[in-house]
Amino acid sequence: MPPIVLTFAASDPTGGAGVQADILTLAALGCHPLSVLTGLTVQDTSGVEHLEAIASELVARQASRVLAESKVAAFKAGVLASADNVRAVAAIAAAHAEVPLVLDPVLASGRGDALASAAVSSALVEFLVPRAIVVTPNTLEAERLGGAKRLLELGCRYVLVTGTHADTAEVSNRLYSASGLVREDRWPRLPGSYHGSGCTLASAIAACLAKGRSVEEAVREAQDFTWRSLAAALRTGAGQALPNRFFLER
């Protein structure tokens, strides 16, 4: 039986990000994905036109139904679409405190389309960050949320700040704990623009944790998987390229 990972995320019709990205990543890494839908988007590879939140009651009911019969080894949370949904997911995480939670605090798409209101950002910080074993903001998200030090003070155990938005020849990703910098990994910056790299990374960390890796091991393996999926990226439309999570099949 493969490890089971439950992801909370909005739908992305392109398959590049969102719950589709999580499912593809978890499956590629040998886990069985369970999924709770938190929102619906209207988007293509060029950008997000609309995000519609699913009612928090339905989010909670989706999760409670599958958790009643399946033993989950990790949680992953991405776009939650409303403050009420953040609180619902936090309550589920609290009821299953033994299950590690990886939080990808998605505030905007790679192109800059807003995916979280101020109320959602505040709810993430207040209710969900303290429940997370790893939070994975990019540099812009980390700044908006108060920085890695503040996130750690709120109660999460690790913060992985990714450098995808920096104007540098290499992408520098830094993992922090309460004791300071734990590790720094540098990756050659690939040309072009990609849709779904953050979802892929966070889901890959959750998959590795579900398979028994330590946080440091999970972060390293997940970065390698993500970089390789981007290096083999797919172009399904006129906009950003999509990670190819099944790059080993090519």
C-alpha positions in Angstrom: 0.0 0.0 0.0 1.5 3.3 -1.0 1.5 6.2 1.5 -1.7 8.3 1.4 -1.4 12.1 1.2 -4.4 14.4 1.4 -4.2 17.7 -0.5 -6.4 20.7 0.0 -6.3 22.9 -3.1 -8.3 24.7 -5.8 -8.8 23.3 -9.2 -6.7 24.4 -12.2 -8.1 23.3 -15.6 -4.7 23.5 -17.2 -3.2 20.8 -15.0 -0.2 23.0 -14.3 -1.0 24.0 -10.7 -3.6 23.5 -8.1 -5.1 20.1 -7.1 -4.2 18.6 -10.5 -0.6 19.5 -9.9 -0.7 17.9 -6.5 -2.3 14.7 -7.7 0.2 14.3 -10.5 3.2 15.0 -8.2 2.0 12.7 -5.5 1.3 9.9 -8.0 4.7 10.4 -9.7 6.4 10.0 -6.3 4.7 6.8 -5.4 1.9 8.1 -3.1 -1.8 7.7 -3.3 -3.5 11.2 -3.5 -6.7 12.1 -1.7 -8.0 15.5 -2.7 -10.3 18.1 -1.1 -11.4 20.8 -3.5 -11.4 24.3 -2.0 -12.1 26.4 -5.1 -12.7 26.6 -8.8 -10.7 28.7 -11.2 -11.1 30.0 -14.7 -7.7 30.2 -16.2 -5.3 29.1 -18.9 -1.5 29.0 -19.1 -1.5 32.8 -19.6 -3.2 33.7 -16.4 -6.1 33.4 -13.9 -9.4 35.1 -14.7 -11.5 34.1 -11.7 -11.3 32.1 -8.4 -14.5 30.9 -6.8 -14.3 29.6 -3.3 -16.2 26.4 -2.3 -18.2 26.6 0.8 -16.2 25.8 3.9 -18.9 23.3 5.1 -18.3 21.3 1.9 -14.5 21.5 2.4 -14.9 20.1 5.9 -17.4 17.4 4.8 -15.1 16.3 1.9 -12.2 15.9 4.3 -14.1 14.2 7.2 -15.5 11.6 4.8 -12.2 10.4 3.4 -10.4 10.7 6.7 -13.0 8.5 8.4 -11.8 5.5 6.3 -8.2 6.3 5.2 -5.0 6.6 7.2 -3.2 9.7 5.9 0.6 10.0 6.2 0.8 13.8 5.3 -1.4 16.8 4.5 -0.6 19.5 1.8 -2.5 22.8 1.6 -2.3 25.2 -1.3 -4.9 27.7 -2.5 -7.7 27.7 0.0 -9.8 30.5 -1.6 -11.4 31.9 1.5 -10.6 32.7 5.2 -13.4 30.3 6.2 -11.7 27.5 4.3 -8.4 28.3 6.0 -10.1 27.9 9.4 -11.8 24.7 8.3 -8.5 23.2 7.1 -6.8 24.4 10.4 -9.5 22.6 12.4 -8.9 19.4 10.4 -5.2 19.7 10.9 -5.7 20.2 14.7 -7.9 17.1 14.9 -5.1 15.1 13.2 -2.1 16.7 14.8 0.0 13.6 14.3 -0.1 14.1 10.5 2.6 16.5 9.1 1.2 19.4 7.2 3.0 21.2 4.3 1.6 24.6 3.7 2.2 26.4 0.4 0.9 29.9 1.2 -0.1 30.8 -2.4 -0.9 34.5 -2.5 -0.7 35.1 -6.3 -0.1 33.1 -9.4 3.4 33.1 -11.1 2.1 35.9 -13.4 0.9 37.9 -10.4 -2.8 37.2 -10.4 -4.2 37.6 -6.9 -5.2 34.3 -5.3 -5.6 35.4 -1.7 -7.3 38.4 -0.1 -5.9 40.2 2.9 -8.4 38.2 5.0 -7.1 34.9 3.6 -3.5 36.0 4.3 -4.3 36.9 7.9 -6.1 33.7 8.4 -3.2 31.7 7.1 -0.9 33.4 9.5 -3.2 33.0 12.5 -4.7 29.6 12.1 -2.6 27.4 9.6 1.0 28.5 9.9 1.2 27.3 13.5 0.0 23.9 12.4 2.5 23.4 9.7 5.7 21.4 9.8 7.0 23.2 6.6 5.8 26.4 5.1 7.0 27.1 1.5 6.7 30.8 0.5 8.6 32.3 -2.3 10.5 35.5 -1.5 7.5 37.7 -2.3 5.1 35.7 -0.2 7.6 35.5 2.7 7.8 39.3 2.7 4.1 39.7 2.7 3.7 37.3 5.5 6.3 39.0 7.7 9.4 36.9 6.9 10.7 33.5 7.8 11.5 34.5 11.4 8.0 35.6 12.1 6.5 32.5 10.6 8.7 30.4 12.8 7.8 32.4 15.8 4.1 31.6 15.1 4.8 27.9 15.5 5.7 26.2 12.2 8.9 24.1 12.5 10.5 25.0 9.2 10.2 27.6 6.5 11.6 27.0 3.0 11.9 30.3 1.2 12.3 29.8 -2.6 14.2 32.2 -4.7 12.3 31.8 -8.0 11.4 35.5 -8.2 15.0 36.8 -7.7 16.9 38.2 -10.7 19.9 35.9 -10.4 21.7 33.2 -12.5 20.8 30.6 -9.9 17.7 29.9 -7.8 18.7 29.9 -4.2 16.3 28.1 -1.8 16.8 28.5 2.0 15.5 26.3 4.7 15.1 27.8 8.1 14.3 26.5 11.6 14.1 28.3 14.9 17.9 27.8 15.2 18.5 29.6 11.9 19.6 28.6 8.4 19.4 24.8 8.1 20.5 24.4 4.5 20.8 26.4 1.3 20.4 24.7 -2.1 21.2 26.4 -5.4 19.8 25.4 -8.8 20.6 26.6 -12.3 17.9 29.0 -13.3 16.0 27.6 -16.3 15.0 29.9 -19.1 11.3 30.8 -19.6 8.4 31.0 -17.2 6.6 28.1 -15.4 3.2 27.5 -14.0 2.9 25.2 -11.0 6.4 25.0 -9.7 5.4 25.9 -6.1 2.6 23.4 -6.0 4.9 20.7 -7.3 7.6 21.5 -4.7 5.2 21.5 -1.7 3.4 18.4 -2.8 6.8 16.7 -3.4 7.8 17.6 0.1 4.6 16.1 1.5 5.2 12.9 -0.5 8.7 12.5 0.8 7.6 13.1 4.4 4.8 10.5 3.9 7.5 8.0 2.8 9.4 8.6 6.0 12.0 11.1 5.0 13.3 13.7 7.5 12.4 17.3 6.7 15.8 18.0 5.4 15.9 14.9 3.2 12.3 15.7 2.0 13.2 19.2 1.1 16.3 18.2 -0.8 14.6 15.4 -2.7 11.6 17.5 -3.5 13.7 20.3 -4.9 15.5 17.8 -7.2 12.2 16.4 -8.4 10.8 19.9 -9.1 13.8 21.1 -10.9 13.9 18.1 -13.1 10.2 18.4 -13.9 10.7 22.0 -14.9 13.8 21.1 -17.1 11.5 18.6 -19.0 8.5 21.1 -19.0 5.6 20.8 -21.3 4.0 23.5 -23.5 0.3 22.8 -23.8 -0.7 26.4 -24.5 0.5 29.8 -25.5 1.5 30.9 -22.0 3.7 29.5 -19.3 5.2 26.0 -19.5 4.0 23.3 -17.2 6.1 21.0 -15.1 6.3 17.5 -16.4 6.0 15.4 -13.3 6.5 12.2 -15.3 9.8 13.2 -16.8 11.3 9.8 -16.2 8.8 8.4 -18.8 10.3 10.6 -21.6 
